[in-house]
Amino acid sequence: MNHPPQGPYPQQGPYPPRGPQPGQFQQQFPPPGQAQFGQYPPQPPKKKSKAGLWISLGAAVVVLGGAVAFTGWVTPGFFKEKLDTTSQGTPEQVAQSVANSLTEQTGLDQLWCKIRSKRSYSADEFFRSAKDEAKISNPVHATGQQERAATITAGSLVYGIAIIPDGKGWCVRDAKADGEPAPLASLSTDPKPRPQVKDGTDAATKFIDAVNARDIPAALSVMCRDAPDTTRDGTQQWIYGETKLTVRKTDVLRTAGRTIVHVDAKLDGVAKEGRVETDDHAVDGACVTSFDPTSD
C-alpha cells in the first residue's frame, strides 16, 4: 500500500483568503473622542477676548471726558450748579433770589409783587441786561413795621429793593436805582373812613397830600366808589414809586360837575405833567375819579 510522501512539517489546513470578505468593512472607526490616524482631535471653541471691548469702551470714555472738559473750559458756568431763584419764604431769601435771578438771568418774574411800582418795570429791563454776577451789597434790614429793604449790585448796576409780605411769603414791590426805596406809611390797601370834603378842589387836595405822604389808605379814602380798578391799582403803583405832586393850576367845571387839578409830578427824578380829576356831584360828596401824573 502506497502512502503519500511526508514532509518535515505536518500540513495545516487551508489559510483564509486575504482581503476583505463579503459583508465586512475594511475601515474601522475609532471610539468616540479618539482621533483617527493622521487627524487632529476636535478643538473646543475659543473664548472671545474682552480686551478689545474694554479698550474700545476706555477710548470712548476718554473722548467723552475730553469733550466735557473742553465744553466746561470754553463755556463759563458749565460746571456751576444752578442757583436758587424761587425762594420767597423770608425777606432774606427773596433778596438772595433776586441776586441769583440777575446772575442766572431767569426767574425774576416770580419775585415781583402782584402790584408793584411803575418804575420797577424800567428796573426790570436793566436787570435783564446785567452781565456780571450779582450779590447783596447791603443786607436785608427793616424800614418799617413789616417792610424790608436791601441793595443788589451787579457790576456797575446798583439797585435798592423794597420787600413786603404777600399771601405766599414775601415779594418785591419796588426797585430804585442807586438807592433804597422810601418806606410806605402803611402796607394796608384798605381805605380809611371817608373824610368830610367841601368840593372837588378839597377832595383833590386831600388826595395829593396822601400821595406825597405815601399813604395808600388815605389816598383811597377820597376816591370815588365807582372809580375803576385801574385807577386804584395805578394810584398804589405811583405811591410805591415815591411820586411827588405839586399843584400847577385848577379848573372847576361847574356845569359838568367836574374839577381838574393840573399837577407837576416828579417820578424817580424825572419831571412830568399830570392831572387829578374829581366828580363833584357824587352821592357821597366830591371824590377823585381819575389820576395820571404823566398825562395832561
MARGUDREN-585187 format. One record per residue (C-alpha): x, y, z negated. Coordinates in pm, whole numbers, plus 50000, padded with zeros to 5 digits. Each point is the difference from the previous one (the first is absolute). Layout:
XYZ/...
***
This chain:
500005000050000/501485031850103/499855031649782/500555035750115/503415013649910/500255017549662/501665033849969/501895011749699/497035020049883/496514988949968/497725015950250/497655025949854/496525008150106/499415024950276/500725036749918/497145024250020/500035021050311/501645033949974/498015032550030/496585009049877/497294975049999/496525007450125/497885017049738/502985014749816/501385035750000/503615006650034/500035033449813/499395000149630/499155032449814/501695008649676/497945003449685/498415034049943/502475025849877/503004983450161/501615013550313/500594979550303/503474995250122/501145031450180/497205022349857/499935024949712/497454996849724/497175026250011/500875031849814/497525017749761/498785034350123/502325028049901/498685026149753/499845034950143/502405023649833/498455030149823/503175020250023/498875017050320/496625008749847/501585015949694/502465019050218/497115013450213/497975009949694/503045016649846/500625019950315/496365011250008/500185011649638/503195019350072/498415017050301/496815008149809/501935012549700/502135021750224/496905014750164/498445008149662/503235015149873/500365020850315/496395012249976/500485008949635/503145019150090/498545020450284/496495004449854/499905021549684/497914984849724/499744965650169/500984982149680/498255025349774/496984988849803/496855019850080/499165025949736/496645001449823/497805027250153/496634991049848/500225001049619/497695026349848/499374986949650/501985027749827/501215034950103/503564986650002/499034972150238/498255024550233/503055022950011/502284970550075/497574987350266/500095034350168/503824999450005/499964964450132/497445009250266/502265027750128/502924975650009/498024971950165/497855023750211/496874980449916/497224998849742/499665037249928/496345001850106/498994977949707/501545023449740/498025031950073/496855007949804/496704997850186/499825038149981/503395016750019/501395034650067/499885014750347/503755005949998/500704963449922/499144992150363/502945021250114/502204983649737/498944966350134/501495008850340/503335009249839/499954967949796/499614979350315/503055016550156/502274993549700/503224982950109/501834995549669/499324977149708/497575017249762/500405001749623/498295015649700/502125030549920/497795012549716/498284972249800/496284999049930/498915024149727/496725013449866/498675033150132/496544997149848/497914977849777/499734973750273/502045014750282/503594990150084/502645013250240/503314988250149/502455010650270/500994978150295/503205006750198/501014984950333/503085017050142/499095037050039/496304992149950/498815009749649/496354997249900/498205002049669/496954978049964/497025002849765/498644966949870/496554995149848/497964969449894/497344985250223/497804969249990/502764975350091/502915015349808/501825031950106/500315018950328/501715030550153/497695030250032/502565025550119/503515003550141/501945032649999/503275008250177/502915010749781/498015000249677/497394982449793/496275007250039/498405021049728/497714980249767/496235002550022/497855016349734/497984967949992/499954967050186/496224998749978/497965005050316/496705003849816/498655035850026/499775020949687/496545013649906/498875025750254/500845035349877/497775030450025/500765020150313/498725034050112/500264996450377/502004985150280/503015021949931/500044988549636/499684963550101/502875003450249/502185017749743/499474972549740/500844974050265/503225017950104/501115003149637/499454962749948/502054991250309/502875022149883/499834984149652/500074965350160/496804991649815/497974975750215/497004996549763/499645038149981/500205004050378/497384973050058/497695015649741/499235030150225/499654979250316/496544994850147/498364966649928/499504993650371/503565009550096/501424972550222/502454974749859/502635012750240/499885033749823/500214984049656/502854976950096/501745027850190/499865022849694/501594972649792/502734995450261/500805037250015/500195001949620/502324969849996/502335019250230/500325031349779/497985022550232/499975036649893/497255023850116/499785037950004/496845018950100/500515021150312/496465012750061/496374990549938/497055000450240/496534997849846/497424988950259/496785008149812/497654991750286/501594966050048/500344994349625/503734993850040/503205014349859/503344995050174/503155006549798/503095002350221/503164988149825/503734999750050/501254965249915/503454987449919/500344963250077/503314984749896/501725033250063/498275006050335/497585029450035/496584993250154/496685017850027/496784983249893/496555005349858/497534990049730/496305000450093/497054999649762/496284993450018/498455028849808/496434986350011/500674965149861/497464986149750/502554999149715/501405034350086/502795011450228/502554972550063/502944991550227/498974980850309/503314998850196/503705006649951/502954999650238/503215018949914/501404995550353/497155011650223/498665035550014/
***
